[in-house]
Amino acid sequence: MRELLKIAHLIMIAMASGLTLSQYIALRASVGRETEAGLDLLRRTLCDIATFTVVFVWITGAMLFWSRLGTNGPGVNAWFHAKIAFVLLFTLAHVVLRSKSRLRRDEGDGKAVRRQSERWASIAWLMSLLAICFAVVSFG
């Protein structure tokens, strides 16, 4: 039960933080711009921040793994491997989403590319939630 509470708590903190940051960026991007230009700036800014976050997840994850290897505590378990798999899938979904964003800009905002981008954004979000769940369980 405690693990489920930790999972829910970390997911809500991550969501609240992300939504608050998105709201701030949306407000800043919309100042003095046409609607579509402001939305394009918002999308690009959020993608840049997400890319930084993905890199930071890998760096901090490697540091946590390294710090755990030097202790006499339990080594990595199956939950840890599941977490790594979901972080890999999250990273892959983010890379595909970035490439779709570039394609959408080059093609002039095609409807099909936008739908694919939405799908990949949903996949990235789901994979990040599952990675949080498995991180809580694996690191205890």
C-alpha positions as CSV (number, residue, x, y, z in Angstrom):
1,M,0.0,0.0,0.0
2,R,2.8,2.4,0.8
3,E,4.4,1.8,-2.6
4,L,1.1,2.7,-4.3
5,L,0.8,5.8,-2.3
6,K,4.4,6.8,-3.3
7,I,3.6,6.1,-6.9
8,A,0.4,8.2,-6.8
9,H,2.2,11.0,-5.0
10,L,5.2,11.2,-7.4
11,I,2.9,11.0,-10.5
12,M,0.7,13.9,-9.1
13,I,3.8,16.0,-8.3
14,A,5.2,15.4,-11.8
15,M,1.8,16.2,-13.4
16,A,1.3,19.3,-11.3
17,S,4.8,20.5,-12.1
18,G,4.4,19.9,-15.8
19,L,1.0,21.4,-16.1
20,T,2.1,24.5,-14.1
21,L,5.1,25.0,-16.3
22,S,3.0,24.4,-19.4
23,Q,0.5,27.1,-18.2
24,Y,3.4,29.6,-17.6
25,I,4.9,28.9,-21.0
26,A,1.5,29.2,-22.8
27,L,1.0,32.6,-21.1
28,R,4.4,33.8,-22.1
29,A,4.2,32.4,-25.7
30,S,0.8,34.1,-26.3
31,V,1.9,37.6,-25.5
32,G,1.6,39.8,-28.7
33,R,1.5,36.9,-31.2
34,E,-1.1,35.6,-33.5
35,T,-2.8,32.5,-32.3
36,E,-0.9,29.9,-34.5
37,A,2.5,31.6,-34.0
38,G,2.0,31.5,-30.3
39,L,0.9,27.9,-30.3
40,D,3.9,27.0,-32.5
41,L,6.3,28.7,-30.0
42,L,4.6,26.9,-27.2
43,R,5.0,23.5,-28.8
44,R,8.6,24.1,-29.6
45,T,9.4,25.4,-26.1
46,L,7.7,22.5,-24.4
47,C,9.5,20.0,-26.7
48,D,12.9,21.7,-25.8
49,I,12.1,21.4,-22.1
50,A,11.0,17.8,-22.5
51,T,14.3,17.0,-24.3
52,F,16.3,18.5,-21.4
53,T,14.2,16.5,-19.0
54,V,14.7,13.2,-20.9
55,V,18.5,13.8,-20.8
56,F,18.3,14.7,-17.1
57,V,16.3,11.5,-16.4
58,W,19.1,9.4,-18.0
59,I,21.9,11.3,-16.1
60,T,20.2,11.0,-12.7
61,G,19.2,7.4,-13.4
62,A,22.8,6.5,-14.2
63,M,23.9,8.2,-11.0
64,L,21.3,6.4,-8.9
65,F,22.3,3.1,-10.4
66,W,26.0,3.8,-9.8
67,S,25.3,4.8,-6.2
68,R,23.4,1.6,-5.6
69,L,26.2,-0.6,-6.9
70,G,28.6,0.6,-4.2
71,T,26.3,-0.3,-1.3
72,N,25.9,-3.6,0.5
73,G,22.1,-3.4,-0.1
74,P,20.2,-5.4,-2.7
75,G,21.3,-5.1,-6.3
76,V,19.1,-4.4,-9.2
77,N,15.9,-6.5,-9.5
78,A,13.4,-7.3,-12.2
79,W,11.4,-4.1,-11.4
80,F,14.5,-2.0,-12.2
81,H,14.9,-3.7,-15.6
82,A,11.2,-3.0,-16.2
83,K,11.7,0.6,-15.3
84,I,14.7,0.9,-17.7
85,A,12.5,-0.7,-20.5
86,F,9.8,2.0,-19.9
87,V,12.4,4.8,-19.8
88,L,13.8,3.5,-23.1
89,L,10.3,3.4,-24.6
90,F,9.6,6.9,-23.2
91,T,12.8,8.2,-24.8
92,L,11.9,6.5,-28.1
93,A,8.4,8.1,-28.1
94,H,9.9,11.5,-27.3
95,V,12.4,11.2,-30.2
96,V,9.6,10.2,-32.6
97,L,7.5,13.1,-31.3
98,R,10.3,15.6,-31.9
99,S,10.7,14.3,-35.5
100,K,7.0,14.5,-36.1
101,S,7.0,18.1,-34.8
102,R,9.7,18.9,-37.3
103,L,7.8,17.2,-40.1
104,R,4.6,19.1,-39.2
105,R,6.5,22.4,-39.4
106,D,8.0,21.4,-42.8
107,E,4.7,20.2,-44.3
108,G,2.6,23.1,-43.2
109,D,0.7,21.5,-40.3
110,G,-0.8,18.4,-41.9
111,K,-3.7,16.8,-40.2
112,A,-2.3,13.3,-40.3
113,V,1.0,14.4,-38.9
114,R,-0.8,16.2,-36.1
115,R,-2.7,13.1,-35.2
116,Q,0.4,11.0,-35.2
117,S,2.1,13.6,-33.0
118,E,-0.8,13.4,-30.5
119,R,-0.6,9.6,-30.5
120,W,3.2,9.7,-29.8
121,A,2.7,12.3,-27.1
122,S,0.2,10.0,-25.4
123,I,2.6,7.1,-25.6
124,A,5.4,9.1,-24.2
125,W,3.2,10.3,-21.3
126,L,2.0,6.7,-20.5
127,M,5.6,5.3,-20.7
128,S,6.8,8.0,-18.3
129,L,4.0,7.2,-15.8
130,L,4.9,3.5,-15.9
131,A,8.6,4.4,-15.5
132,I,7.7,6.3,-12.3
133,C,5.7,3.4,-11.0
134,F,8.5,0.9,-11.6
135,A,11.1,3.4,-10.2
136,V,9.3,3.5,-6.9
137,V,9.0,-0.2,-6.7
138,S,12.6,-0.9,-7.8
139,F,14.3,1.7,-5.6
140,G,11.9,1.2,-2.7
